[in-house]
Amino acid sequence: MSGLEGFRAEIDAVDSQIVEALAKRFEICQRVANFKKQHGIAMMQPERVEAVKQRRRELAMQYGLDGDFMVALYSVIIQETCRMEDEIIDG
């Protein structure tokens, strides 16, 4: 395997871990949505969303990553989470 192929294989392995972690995160979010539905808790919790984004920004910077990129990435993840929660709570 050439150097480039080896790097690509490493990236593919990390990408698989990312997808697996997202699947696990979304499964937990589904449980949260069911809990919210059972207890009459509003889907959107703006203070929680902002806290998550801020903590991920800080974590990204600890690893030398761009904080704005991480906030943008988590905005997409949170958007999907809200869509899923909305289906469970209002669906």
PDB file of N, CA, C and O in Angstrom:
ATOM      1  N   MET A   1       0.853  -1.174   0.000  1.00  0.00           N
ATOM      2  CA  MET A   1       0.000   0.000   0.000  1.00  0.00           C
ATOM      3  C   MET A   1       0.897   1.235   0.000  1.00  0.00           C
ATOM      4  O   MET A   1       1.798   1.365   0.828  1.00  0.00           O
ATOM      5  N   SER A   2       0.635   2.133  -0.937  1.00  0.00           N
ATOM      6  CA  SER A   2       1.441   3.348  -1.000  1.00  0.00           C
ATOM      7  C   SER A   2       1.101   4.255   0.177  1.00  0.00           C
ATOM      8  O   SER A   2       0.104   4.052   0.870  1.00  0.00           O
ATOM      9  N   GLY A   3       1.943   5.254   0.387  1.00  0.00           N
ATOM     10  CA  GLY A   3       1.710   6.183   1.482  1.00  0.00           C
ATOM     11  C   GLY A   3       0.348   6.840   1.410  1.00  0.00           C
ATOM     12  O   GLY A   3      -0.349   6.955   2.419  1.00  0.00           O
ATOM     13  N   LEU A   4      -0.036   7.274   0.208  1.00  0.00           N
ATOM     14  CA  LEU A   4      -1.323   7.946   0.047  1.00  0.00           C
ATOM     15  C   LEU A   4      -2.482   6.998   0.349  1.00  0.00           C
ATOM     16  O   LEU A   4      -3.451   7.383   1.003  1.00  0.00           O
ATOM     17  N   GLU A   5      -2.380   5.770  -0.127  1.00  0.00           N
ATOM     18  CA  GLU A   5      -3.437   4.789   0.146  1.00  0.00           C
ATOM     19  C   GLU A   5      -3.540   4.503   1.640  1.00  0.00           C
ATOM     20  O   GLU A   5      -4.634   4.327   2.176  1.00  0.00           O
ATOM     21  N   GLY A   6      -2.398   4.461   2.298  1.00  0.00           N
ATOM     22  CA  GLY A   6      -2.391   4.240   3.746  1.00  0.00           C
ATOM     23  C   GLY A   6      -3.075   5.373   4.487  1.00  0.00           C
ATOM     24  O   GLY A   6      -3.864   5.144   5.404  1.00  0.00           O
ATOM     25  N   PHE A   7      -2.763   6.605   4.079  1.00  0.00           N
ATOM     26  CA  PHE A   7      -3.412   7.760   4.701  1.00  0.00           C
ATOM     27  C   PHE A   7      -4.923   7.719   4.478  1.00  0.00           C
ATOM     28  O   PHE A   7      -5.710   7.996   5.383  1.00  0.00           O
ATOM     29  N   ARG A   8      -5.305   7.367   3.252  1.00  0.00           N
ATOM     30  CA  ARG A   8      -6.734   7.303   2.942  1.00  0.00           C
ATOM     31  C   ARG A   8      -7.432   6.234   3.772  1.00  0.00           C
ATOM     32  O   ARG A   8      -8.562   6.427   4.221  1.00  0.00           O
ATOM     33  N   ALA A   9      -6.764   5.117   3.973  1.00  0.00           N
ATOM     34  CA  ALA A   9      -7.335   4.056   4.810  1.00  0.00           C
ATOM     35  C   ALA A   9      -7.502   4.541   6.248  1.00  0.00           C
ATOM     36  O   ALA A   9      -8.501   4.233   6.898  1.00  0.00           O
ATOM     37  N   GLU A  10      -6.527   5.296   6.742  1.00  0.00           N
ATOM     38  CA  GLU A  10      -6.640   5.853   8.097  1.00  0.00           C
ATOM     39  C   GLU A  10      -7.815   6.824   8.191  1.00  0.00           C
ATOM     40  O   GLU A  10      -8.577   6.799   9.158  1.00  0.00           O
ATOM     41  N   ILE A  11      -7.952   7.678   7.175  1.00  0.00           N
ATOM     42  CA  ILE A  11      -9.063   8.635   7.152  1.00  0.00           C
ATOM     43  C   ILE A  11     -10.392   7.892   7.110  1.00  0.00           C
ATOM     44  O   ILE A  11     -11.329   8.253   7.822  1.00  0.00           O
ATOM     45  N   ASP A  12     -10.480   6.853   6.277  1.00  0.00           N
ATOM     46  CA  ASP A  12     -11.712   6.066   6.192  1.00  0.00           C
ATOM     47  C   ASP A  12     -12.063   5.439   7.537  1.00  0.00           C
ATOM     48  O   ASP A  12     -13.233   5.395   7.918  1.00  0.00           O
ATOM     49  N   ALA A  13     -11.057   4.958   8.251  1.00  0.00           N
ATOM     50  CA  ALA A  13     -11.299   4.354   9.569  1.00  0.00           C
ATOM     51  C   ALA A  13     -11.811   5.401  10.557  1.00  0.00           C
ATOM     52  O   ALA A  13     -12.744   5.140  11.316  1.00  0.00           O
ATOM     53  N   VAL A  14     -11.202   6.575  10.543  1.00  0.00           N
ATOM     54  CA  VAL A  14     -11.655   7.652  11.431  1.00  0.00           C
ATOM     55  C   VAL A  14     -13.070   8.083  11.050  1.00  0.00           C
ATOM     56  O   VAL A  14     -13.901   8.319  11.927  1.00  0.00           O
ATOM     57  N   ASP A  15     -13.351   8.189   9.752  1.00  0.00           N
ATOM     58  CA  ASP A  15     -14.693   8.561   9.305  1.00  0.00           C
ATOM     59  C   ASP A  15     -15.731   7.552   9.792  1.00  0.00           C
ATOM     60  O   ASP A  15     -16.835   7.936  10.179  1.00  0.00           O
ATOM     61  N   SER A  16     -15.386   6.274   9.774  1.00  0.00           N
ATOM     62  CA  SER A  16     -16.299   5.250  10.287  1.00  0.00           C
ATOM     63  C   SER A  16     -16.571   5.460  11.770  1.00  0.00           C
ATOM     64  O   SER A  16     -17.700   5.293  12.232  1.00  0.00           O
ATOM     65  N   GLN A  17     -15.532   5.827  12.511  1.00  0.00           N
ATOM     66  CA  GLN A  17     -15.704   6.092  13.942  1.00  0.00           C
ATOM     67  C   GLN A  17     -16.594   7.313  14.168  1.00  0.00           C
ATOM     68  O   GLN A  17     -17.408   7.333  15.092  1.00  0.00           O
ATOM     69  N   ILE A  18     -16.435   8.326  13.325  1.00  0.00           N
ATOM     70  CA  ILE A  18     -17.262   9.531  13.442  1.00  0.00           C
ATOM     71  C   ILE A  18     -18.727   9.187  13.200  1.00  0.00           C
ATOM     72  O   ILE A  18     -19.601   9.612  13.956  1.00  0.00           O
ATOM     73  N   VAL A  19     -18.998   8.415  12.143  1.00  0.00           N
ATOM     74  CA  VAL A  19     -20.378   8.039  11.826  1.00  0.00           C
ATOM     75  C   VAL A  19     -20.963   7.187  12.952  1.00  0.00           C
ATOM     76  O   VAL A  19     -22.117   7.372  13.339  1.00  0.00           O
ATOM     77  N   GLU A  20     -20.175   6.261  13.473  1.00  0.00           N
ATOM     78  CA  GLU A  20     -20.634   5.422  14.584  1.00  0.00           C
ATOM     79  C   GLU A  20     -20.948   6.283  15.812  1.00  0.00           C
ATOM     80  O   GLU A  20     -21.957   6.063  16.483  1.00  0.00           O
ATOM     81  N   ALA A  21     -20.095   7.253  16.103  1.00  0.00           N
ATOM     82  CA  ALA A  21     -20.323   8.139  17.247  1.00  0.00           C
ATOM     83  C   ALA A  21     -21.584   8.982  17.037  1.00  0.00           C
ATOM     84  O   ALA A  21     -22.354   9.188  17.975  1.00  0.00           O
ATOM     85  N   LEU A  22     -21.797   9.467  15.819  1.00  0.00           N
ATOM     86  CA  LEU A  22     -23.008  10.243  15.538  1.00  0.00           C
ATOM     87  C   LEU A  22     -24.258   9.383  15.685  1.00  0.00           C
ATOM     88  O   LEU A  22     -25.271   9.842  16.213  1.00  0.00           O
ATOM     89  N   ALA A  23     -24.191   8.141  15.220  1.00  0.00           N
ATOM     90  CA  ALA A  23     -25.334   7.239  15.367  1.00  0.00           C
ATOM     91  C   ALA A  23     -25.656   7.037  16.845  1.00  0.00           C
ATOM     92  O   ALA A  23     -26.823   7.046  17.237  1.00  0.00           O
ATOM     93  N   LYS A  24     -24.632   6.857  17.652  1.00  0.00           N
ATOM     94  CA  LYS A  24     -24.832   6.692  19.095  1.00  0.00           C
ATOM     95  C   LYS A  24     -25.413   7.971  19.700  1.00  0.00           C
ATOM     96  O   LYS A  24     -26.326   7.910  20.523  1.00  0.00           O
ATOM     97  N   ARG A  25     -24.886   9.125  19.294  1.00  0.00           N
ATOM     98  CA  ARG A  25     -25.387  10.409  19.804  1.00  0.00           C
ATOM     99  C   ARG A  25     -26.860  10.581  19.461  1.00  0.00           C
ATOM    100  O   ARG A  25     -27.653  10.982  20.313  1.00  0.00           O
ATOM    101  N   PHE A  26     -27.234  10.277  18.209  1.00  0.00           N
ATOM    102  CA  PHE A  26     -28.618  10.442  17.786  1.00  0.00           C
ATOM    103  C   PHE A  26     -29.543   9.458  18.506  1.00  0.00           C
ATOM    104  O   PHE A  26     -30.699   9.781  18.778  1.00  0.00           O
ATOM    105  N   GLU A  27     -29.043   8.272  18.813  1.00  0.00           N
ATOM    106  CA  GLU A  27     -29.853   7.300  19.559  1.00  0.00           C
ATOM    107  C   GLU A  27     -30.140   7.841  20.959  1.00  0.00           C
ATOM    108  O   GLU A  27     -31.258   7.715  21.458  1.00  0.00           O
ATOM    109  N   ILE A  28     -29.146   8.434  21.582  1.00  0.00           N
ATOM    110  CA  ILE A  28     -29.340   9.045  22.900  1.00  0.00           C
ATOM    111  C   ILE A  28     -30.324  10.210  22.791  1.00  0.00           C
ATOM    112  O   ILE A  28     -31.185  10.381  23.655  1.00  0.00           O
ATOM    113  N   CYS A  29     -30.200  11.000  21.746  1.00  0.00           N
ATOM    114  CA  CYS A  29     -31.108  12.135  21.543  1.00  0.00           C
ATOM    115  C   CYS A  29     -32.549  11.665  21.359  1.00  0.00           C
ATOM    116  O   CYS A  29     -33.480  12.353  21.777  1.00  0.00           O
ATOM    117  N   GLN A  30     -32.740  10.516  20.745  1.00  0.00           N
ATOM    118  CA  GLN A  30     -34.089   9.965  20.615  1.00  0.00           C
ATOM    119  C   GLN A  30     -34.653   9.618  21.990  1.00  0.00           C
ATOM    120  O   GLN A  30     -35.836   9.835  22.253  1.00  0.00           O
ATOM    121  N   ARG A  31     -33.810   9.081  22.862  1.00  0.00           N
ATOM    122  CA  ARG A  31     -34.246   8.779  24.229  1.00  0.00           C
ATOM    123  C   ARG A  31     -34.597  10.070  24.973  1.00  0.00           C
ATOM    124  O   ARG A  31     -35.568  10.120  25.727  1.00  0.00           O
ATOM    125  N   VAL A  32     -33.796  11.105  24.749  1.00  0.00           N
ATOM    126  CA  VAL A  32     -34.080  12.412  25.357  1.00  0.00           C
ATOM    127  C   VAL A  32     -35.436  12.924  24.869  1.00  0.00           C
ATOM    128  O   VAL A  32     -36.237  13.419  25.661  1.00  0.00           O
ATOM    129  N   ALA A  33     -35.688  12.806  23.574  1.00  0.00           N
ATOM    130  CA  ALA A  33     -36.958  13.275  23.009  1.00  0.00           C
ATOM    131  C   ALA A  33     -38.136  12.521  23.622  1.00  0.00           C
ATOM    132  O   ALA A  33     -39.164  13.121  23.936  1.00  0.00           O
ATOM    133  N   ASN A  34     -37.989  11.226  23.789  1.00  0.00           N
ATOM    134  CA  ASN A  34     -39.057  10.446  24.421  1.00  0.00           C
ATOM    135  C   ASN A  34     -39.281  10.895  25.862  1.00  0.00           C
ATOM    136  O   ASN A  34     -40.422  10.981  26.317  1.00  0.00           O
ATOM    137  N   PHE A  35     -38.205  11.179  26.571  1.00  0.00           N
ATOM    138  CA  PHE A  35     -38.308  11.676  27.943  1.00  0.00           C
ATOM    139  C   PHE A  35     -39.029  13.020  27.966  1.00  0.00           C
ATOM    140  O   PHE A  35     -39.922  13.242  28.784  1.00  0.00           O
ATOM    141  N   LYS A  36     -38.634  13.913  27.059  1.00  0.00           N
ATOM    142  CA  LYS A  36     -39.274  15.230  26.989  1.00  0.00           C
ATOM    143  C   LYS A  36     -40.769  15.087  26.702  1.00  0.00           C
ATOM    144  O   LYS A  36     -41.592  15.780  27.301  1.00  0.00           O
ATOM    145  N   LYS A  37     -41.108  14.192  25.791  1.00  0.00           N
ATOM    146  CA  LYS A  37     -42.513  13.982  25.435  1.00  0.00           C
ATOM    147  C   LYS A  37     -43.294  13.475  26.645  1.00  0.00           C
ATOM    148  O   LYS A  37     -44.390  13.959  26.929  1.00  0.00           O
ATOM    149  N   GLN A  38     -42.735  12.510  27.350  1.00  0.00           N
ATOM    150  CA  GLN A  38     -43.419  11.918  28.506  1.00  0.00           C
ATOM    151  C   GLN A  38     -43.591  12.913  29.649  1.00  0.00           C
ATOM    152  O   GLN A  38     -44.542  12.812  30.425  1.00  0.00           O
ATOM    153  N   HIS A  39     -42.677  13.872  29.755  1.00  0.00           N
ATOM    154  CA  HIS A  39     -42.697  14.800  30.880  1.00  0.00           C
ATOM    155  C   HIS A  39     -43.128  16.222  30.492  1.00  0.00           C
ATOM    156  O   HIS A  39     -43.019  17.147  31.297  1.00  0.00           O
ATOM    157  N   GLY A  40     -43.611  16.388  29.271  1.00  0.00           N
ATOM    158  CA  GLY A  40     -44.117  17.686  28.840  1.00  0.00           C
ATOM    159  C   GLY A  40     -43.068  18.781  28.794  1.00  0.00           C
ATOM    160  O   GLY A  40     -43.362  19.943  29.074  1.00  0.00           O
ATOM    161  N   ILE A  41     -41.848  18.412  28.443  1.00  0.00           N
ATOM    162  CA  ILE A  41     -40.751  19.377  28.362  1.00  0.00           C
ATOM    163  C   ILE A  41     -40.637  19.865  26.922  1.00  0.00           C
ATOM    164  O   ILE A  41     -40.702  19.067  25.987  1.00  0.00           O
ATOM    165  N   ALA A  42     -40.469  21.154  26.745  1.00  0.00           N
ATOM    166  CA  ALA A  42     -40.344  21.727  25.399  1.00  0.00           C
ATOM    167  C   ALA A  42     -39.136  21.141  24.674  1.00  0.00           C
ATOM    168  O   ALA A  42     -38.094  20.882  25.275  1.00  0.00           O
ATOM    169  N   MET A  43     -39.304  20.940  23.367  1.00  0.00           N
ATOM    170  CA  MET A  43     -38.217  20.383  22.571  1.00  0.00           C
ATOM    171  C   MET A  43     -37.004  21.302  22.594  1.00  0.00           C
ATOM    172  O   MET A  43     -35.892  20.868  22.896  1.00  0.00           O
ATOM    173  N   MET A  44     -37.222  22.568  22.273  1.00  0.00           N
ATOM    174  CA  MET A  44     -36.105  23.502  22.148  1.00  0.00           C
ATOM    175  C   MET A  44     -35.706  24.033  23.513  1.00  0.00           C
ATOM    176  O   MET A  44     -36.530  24.544  24.271  1.00  0.00           O
ATOM    177  N   GLN A  45     -34.431  23.900  23.802  1.00  0.00           N
ATOM    178  CA  GLN A  45     -33.841  24.400  25.042  1.00  0.00           C
ATOM    179  C   GLN A  45     -32.676  25.308  24.639  1.00  0.00           C
ATOM    180  O   GLN A  45     -31.526  24.868  24.645  1.00  0.00           O
ATOM    181  N   PRO A  46     -32.960  26.580  24.286  1.00  0.00           N
ATOM    182  CA  PRO A  46     -31.928  27.466  23.730  1.00  0.00           C
ATOM    183  C   PRO A  46     -30.673  27.593  24.593  1.00  0.00           C
ATOM    184  O   PRO A  46     -29.565  27.666  24.063  1.00  0.00           O
ATOM    185  N   GLU A  47     -30.837  27.619  25.911  1.00  0.00           N
ATOM    186  CA  GLU A  47     -29.656  27.755  26.773  1.00  0.00           C
ATOM    187  C   GLU A  47     -28.763  26.525  26.674  1.00  0.00           C
ATOM    188  O   GLU A  47     -27.540  26.642  26.752  1.00  0.00           O
ATOM    189  N   ARG A  48     -29.355  25.351  26.504  1.00  0.00           N
ATOM    190  CA  ARG A  48     -28.578  24.118  26.344  1.00  0.00           C
ATOM    191  C   ARG A  48     -27.835  24.142  25.008  1.00  0.00           C
ATOM    192  O   ARG A  48     -26.666  23.765  24.937  1.00  0.00           O
ATOM    193  N   VAL A  49     -28.512  24.582  23.958  1.00  0.00           N
ATOM    194  CA  VAL A  49     -27.887  24.652  22.632  1.00  0.00           C
ATOM    195  C   VAL A  49     -26.663  25.561  22.681  1.00  0.00           C
ATOM    196  O   VAL A  49     -25.597  25.195  22.186  1.00  0.00           O
ATOM    197  N   GLU A  50     -26.810  26.730  23.270  1.00  0.00           N
ATOM    198  CA  GLU A  50     -25.680  27.665  23.339  1.00  0.00           C
ATOM    199  C   GLU A  50     -24.552  27.118  24.204  1.00  0.00           C
ATOM    200  O   GLU A  50     -23.379  27.311  23.886  1.00  0.00           O
ATOM    201  N   ALA A  51     -24.896  26.440  25.290  1.00  0.00           N
ATOM    202  CA  ALA A  51     -23.869  25.850  26.156  1.00  0.00           C
ATOM    203  C   ALA A  51     -23.092  24.767  25.416  1.00  0.00           C
ATOM    204  O   ALA A  51     -21.870  24.682  25.538  1.00  0.00           O
ATOM    205  N   VAL A  52     -23.799  23.938  24.650  1.00  0.00           N
ATOM    206  CA  VAL A  52     -23.135  22.879  23.874  1.00  0.00           C
ATOM    207  C   VAL A  52     -22.183  23.498  22.864  1.00  0.00           C
ATOM    208  O   VAL A  52     -21.032  23.076  22.756  1.00  0.00           O
ATOM    209  N   LYS A  53     -22.652  24.489  22.128  1.00  0.00           N
ATOM    210  CA  LYS A  53     -21.803  25.126  21.117  1.00  0.00           C
ATOM    211  C   LYS A  53     -20.560  25.747  21.751  1.00  0.00           C
ATOM    212  O   LYS A  53     -19.459  25.616  21.216  1.00  0.00           O
ATOM    213  N   GLN A  54     -20.730  26.412  22.874  1.00  0.00           N
ATOM    214  CA  GLN A  54     -19.588  27.052  23.532  1.00  0.00           C
ATOM    215  C   GLN A  54     -18.585  26.010  24.028  1.00  0.00           C
ATOM    216  O   GLN A  54     -17.377  26.186  23.875  1.00  0.00           O
ATOM    217  N   ARG A  55     -19.082  24.935  24.616  1.00  0.00           N
ATOM    218  CA  ARG A  55     -18.159  23.897  25.103  1.00  0.00           C
ATOM    219  C   ARG A  55     -17.432  23.216  23.948  1.00  0.00           C
ATOM    220  O   ARG A  55     -16.252  22.886  24.071  1.00  0.00           O
ATOM    221  N   ARG A  56     -18.113  23.004  22.837  1.00  0.00           N
ATOM    222  CA  ARG A  56     -17.457  22.375  21.681  1.00  0.00           C
ATOM    223  C   ARG A  56     -16.428  23.309  21.064  1.00  0.00           C
ATOM    224  O   ARG A  56     -15.388  22.861  20.582  1.00  0.00           O
ATOM    225  N   ARG A  57     -16.717  24.608  21.078  1.00  0.00           N
ATOM    226  CA  ARG A  57     -15.739  25.599  20.601  1.00  0.00           C
ATOM    227  C   ARG A  57     -14.472  25.502  21.451  1.00  0.00           C
ATOM    228  O   ARG A  57     -13.363  25.445  20.921  1.00  0.00           O
ATOM    229  N   GLU A  58     -14.645  25.485  22.759  1.00  0.00           N
ATOM    230  CA  GLU A  58     -13.501  25.411  23.670  1.00  0.00           C
ATOM    231  C   GLU A  58     -12.734  24.106  23.489  1.00  0.00           C
ATOM    232  O   GLU A  58     -11.503  24.098  23.485  1.00  0.00           O
ATOM    233  N   LEU A  59     -13.464  23.006  23.340  1.00  0.00           N
ATOM    234  CA  LEU A  59     -12.817  21.711  23.140  1.00  0.00           C
ATOM    235  C   LEU A  59     -12.030  21.696  21.835  1.00  0.00           C
ATOM    236  O   LEU A  59     -10.907  21.194  21.786  1.00  0.00           O
ATOM    237  N   ALA A  60     -12.619  22.242  20.785  1.00  0.00           N
ATOM    238  CA  ALA A  60     -11.929  22.308  19.495  1.00  0.00           C
ATOM    239  C   ALA A  60     -10.614  23.058  19.636  1.00  0.00           C
ATOM    240  O   ALA A  60      -9.580  22.617  19.132  1.00  0.00           O
ATOM    241  N   MET A  61     -10.658  24.178  20.313  1.00  0.00           N
ATOM    242  CA  MET A  61      -9.458  24.997  20.457  1.00  0.00           C
ATOM    243  C   MET A  61      -8.391  24.278  21.285  1.00  0.00           C
ATOM    244  O   MET A  61      -7.198  24.475  21.056  1.00  0.00           O
ATOM    245  N   GLN A  62      -8.806  23.454  22.237  1.00  0.00           N
ATOM    246  CA  GLN A  62      -7.841  22.664  23.009  1.00  0.00           C
ATOM    247  C   GLN A  62      -7.073  21.701  22.108  1.00  0.00           C
ATOM    248  O   GLN A  62      -5.919  21.370  22.379  1.00  0.00           O
ATOM    249  N   TYR A  63      -7.726  21.254  21.033  1.00  0.00           N
ATOM    250  CA  TYR A  63      -7.097  20.330  20.094  1.00  0.00           C
ATOM    251  C   TYR A  63      -6.479  21.039  18.892  1.00  0.00           C
ATOM    252  O   TYR A  63      -6.053  20.389  17.937  1.00  0.00           O
ATOM    253  N   GLY A  64      -6.432  22.356  18.938  1.00  0.00           N
ATOM    254  CA  GLY A  64      -5.837  23.114  17.847  1.00  0.00           C
ATOM    255  C   GLY A  64      -6.730  23.226  16.623  1.00  0.00           C
ATOM    256  O   GLY A  64      -6.250  23.491  15.521  1.00  0.00           O
ATOM    257  N   LEU A  65      -8.032  23.023  16.816  1.00  0.00           N
ATOM    258  CA  LEU A  65      -8.982  23.122  15.715  1.00  0.00           C
ATOM    259  C   LEU A  65      -9.664  24.486  15.742  1.00  0.00           C
ATOM    260  O   LEU A  65      -9.656  25.177  16.761  1.00  0.00           O
ATOM    261  N   ASP A  66     -10.243  24.857  14.629  1.00  0.00           N
ATOM    262  CA  ASP A  66     -10.930  26.133  14.504  1.00  0.00           C
ATOM    263  C   ASP A  66     -12.261  26.092  15.258  1.00  0.00           C
ATOM    264  O   ASP A  66     -13.118  25.258  14.963  1.00  0.00           O
ATOM    265  N   GLY A  67     -12.430  26.977  16.213  1.00  0.00           N
ATOM    266  CA  GLY A  67     -13.648  27.014  17.015  1.00  0.00           C
ATOM    267  C   GLY A  67     -14.885  27.325  16.201  1.00  0.00           C
ATOM    268  O   GLY A  67     -15.945  26.748  16.444  1.00  0.00           O
ATOM    269  N   ASP A  68     -14.768  28.238  15.228  1.00  0.00           N
ATOM    270  CA  ASP A  68     -15.914  28.586  14.385  1.00  0.00           C
ATOM    271  C   ASP A  68     -16.357  27.387  13.550  1.00  0.00           C
ATOM    272  O   ASP A  68     -17.553  27.154  13.374  1.00  0.00           O
ATOM    273  N   PHE A  69     -15.390  26.631  13.039  1.00  0.00           N
ATOM    274  CA  PHE A  69     -15.725  25.416  12.283  1.00  0.00           C
ATOM    275  C   PHE A  69     -16.511  24.457  13.165  1.00  0.00           C
ATOM    276  O   PHE A  69     -17.518  23.897  12.732  1.00  0.00           O
ATOM    277  N   MET A  70     -16.055  24.265  14.400  1.00  0.00           N
ATOM    278  CA  MET A  70     -16.717  23.314  15.289  1.00  0.00           C
ATOM    279  C   MET A  70     -18.127  23.772  15.626  1.00  0.00           C
ATOM    280  O   MET A  70     -19.043  22.953  15.696  1.00  0.00           O
ATOM    281  N   VAL A  71     -18.314  25.068  15.834  1.00  0.00           N
ATOM    282  CA  VAL A  71     -19.657  25.588  16.099  1.00  0.00           C
ATOM    283  C   VAL A  71     -20.556  25.357  14.884  1.00  0.00           C
ATOM    284  O   VAL A  71     -21.715  24.974  15.038  1.00  0.00           O
ATOM    285  N   ALA A  72     -20.037  25.585  13.690  1.00  0.00           N
ATOM    286  CA  ALA A  72     -20.817  25.354  12.469  1.00  0.00           C
ATOM    287  C   ALA A  72     -21.183  23.879  12.335  1.00  0.00           C
ATOM    288  O   ALA A  72     -22.313  23.544  11.979  1.00  0.00           O
ATOM    289  N   LEU A  73     -20.234  23.008  12.619  1.00  0.00           N
ATOM    290  CA  LEU A  73     -20.489  21.567  12.548  1.00  0.00           C
ATOM    291  C   LEU A  73     -21.565  21.171  13.552  1.00  0.00           C
ATOM    292  O   LEU A  73     -22.491  20.432  13.215  1.00  0.00           O
ATOM    293  N   TYR A  74     -21.447  21.653  14.766  1.00  0.00           N
ATOM    294  CA  TYR A  74     -22.444  21.313  15.783  1.00  0.00           C
ATOM    295  C   TYR A  74     -23.790  21.958  15.503  1.00  0.00           C
ATOM    296  O   TYR A  74     -24.817  21.437  15.937  1.00  0.00           O
ATOM    297  N   SER A  75     -23.815  23.062  14.800  1.00  0.00           N
ATOM    298  CA  SER A  75     -25.093  23.653  14.396  1.00  0.00           C
ATOM    299  C   SER A  75     -25.850  22.694  13.490  1.00  0.00           C
ATOM    300  O   SER A  75     -27.067  22.555  13.612  1.00  0.00           O
ATOM    301  N   VAL A  76     -25.145  22.037  12.588  1.00  0.00           N
ATOM    302  CA  VAL A  76     -25.765  21.048  11.699  1.00  0.00           C
ATOM    303  C   VAL A  76     -26.226  19.833  12.504  1.00  0.00           C
ATOM    304  O   VAL A  76     -27.331  19.332  12.299  1.00  0.00           O
ATOM    305  N   ILE A  77     -25.387  19.366  13.410  1.00  0.00           N
ATOM    306  CA  ILE A  77     -25.743  18.213  14.246  1.00  0.00           C
ATOM    307  C   ILE A  77     -26.971  18.544  15.098  1.00  0.00           C
ATOM    308  O   ILE A  77     -27.887  17.729  15.210  1.00  0.00           O
ATOM    309  N   ILE A  78     -26.991  19.716  15.687  1.00  0.00           N
ATOM    310  CA  ILE A  78     -28.118  20.125  16.529  1.00  0.00           C
ATOM    311  C   ILE A  78     -29.381  20.296  15.692  1.00  0.00           C
ATOM    312  O   ILE A  78     -30.474  19.957  16.144  1.00  0.00           O
ATOM    313  N   GLN A  79     -29.240  20.817  14.483  1.00  0.00           N
ATOM    314  CA  GLN A  79     -30.393  20.958  13.593  1.00  0.00           C
ATOM    315  C   GLN A  79     -31.024  19.593  13.321  1.00  0.00           C
ATOM    316  O   GLN A  79     -32.247  19.458  13.353  1.00  0.00           O
ATOM    317  N   GLU A  80     -30.206  18.594  13.056  1.00  0.00           N
ATOM    318  CA  GLU A  80     -30.720  17.241  12.811  1.00  0.00           C
ATOM    319  C   GLU A  80     -31.344  16.669  14.078  1.00  0.00           C
ATOM    320  O   GLU A  80     -32.375  15.999  14.017  1.00  0.00           O
ATOM    321  N   THR A  81     -30.729  16.928  15.214  1.00  0.00           N
ATOM    322  CA  THR A  81     -31.280  16.468  16.485  1.00  0.00           C
ATOM    323  C   THR A  81     -32.663  17.078  16.714  1.00  0.00           C
ATOM    324  O   THR A  81     -33.590  16.379  17.125  1.00  0.00           O
ATOM    325  N   CYS A  82     -32.802  18.364  16.454  1.00  0.00           N
ATOM    326  CA  CYS A  82     -34.100  19.033  16.617  1.00  0.00           C
ATOM    327  C   CYS A  82     -35.141  18.446  15.675  1.00  0.00           C
ATOM    328  O   CYS A  82     -36.298  18.277  16.058  1.00  0.00           O
ATOM    329  N   ARG A  83     -34.743  18.137  14.454  1.00  0.00           N
ATOM    330  CA  ARG A  83     -35.670  17.520  13.501  1.00  0.00           C
ATOM    331  C   ARG A  83     -36.153  16.179  14.038  1.00  0.00           C
ATOM    332  O   ARG A  83     -37.343  15.870  13.986  1.00  0.00           O
ATOM    333  N   MET A  84     -35.217  15.386  14.553  1.00  0.00           N
ATOM    334  CA  MET A  84     -35.573  14.076  15.097  1.00  0.00           C
ATOM    335  C   MET A  84     -36.481  14.225  16.319  1.00  0.00           C
ATOM    336  O   MET A  84     -37.483  13.521  16.440  1.00  0.00           O
ATOM    337  N   GLU A  85     -36.129  15.134  17.214  1.00  0.00           N
ATOM    338  CA  GLU A  85     -36.944  15.354  18.410  1.00  0.00           C
ATOM    339  C   GLU A  85     -38.346  15.821  18.029  1.00  0.00           C
ATOM    340  O   GLU A  85     -39.332  15.380  18.620  1.00  0.00           O
ATOM    341  N   ASP A  86     -38.436  16.704  17.049  1.00  0.00           N
ATOM    342  CA  ASP A  86     -39.731  17.211  16.610  1.00  0.00           C
ATOM    343  C   ASP A  86     -40.613  16.074  16.109  1.00  0.00           C
ATOM    344  O   ASP A  86     -41.810  16.047  16.396  1.00  0.00           O
ATOM    345  N   GLU A  87     -40.036  15.140  15.366  1.00  0.00           N
ATOM    346  CA  GLU A  87     -40.796  13.985  14.874  1.00  0.00           C
ATOM    347  C   GLU A  87     -41.337  13.156  16.030  1.00  0.00           C
ATOM    348  O   GLU A  87     -42.475  12.688  15.989  1.00  0.00           O
ATOM    349  N   ILE A  88     -40.518  12.976  17.059  1.00  0.00           N
ATOM    350  CA  ILE A  88     -40.926  12.153  18.198  1.00  0.00           C
ATOM    351  C   ILE A  88     -41.941  12.891  19.067  1.00  0.00           C
ATOM    352  O   ILE A  88     -42.961  12.319  19.452  1.00  0.00           O
ATOM    353  N   ILE A  89     -41.668  14.148  19.373  1.00  0.00           N
ATOM    354  CA  ILE A  89     -42.515  14.894  20.298  1.00  0.00           C
ATOM    355  C   ILE A  89     -43.837  15.304  19.650  1.00  0.00           C
ATOM    356  O   ILE A  89     -44.897  15.174  20.263  1.00  0.00           O
ATOM    357  N   ASP A  90     -43.777  15.793  18.424  1.00  0.00           N
ATOM    358  CA  ASP A  90     -44.987  16.290  17.764  1.00  0.00           C
ATOM    359  C   ASP A  90     -45.571  15.310  16.758  1.00  0.00           C
ATOM    360  O   ASP A  90     -46.683  15.502  16.266  1.00  0.00           O
ATOM    361  N   GLY A  91     -44.816  14.262  16.454  1.00  0.00           N
ATOM    362  CA  GLY A  91     -45.243  13.311  15.433  1.00  0.00           C
ATOM    363  C   GLY A  91     -46.137  12.302  15.948  1.00  0.00           C
ATOM    364  O   GLY A  91     -46.580  11.431  15.200  1.00  0.00           O
TER     365      GLY A  91
END
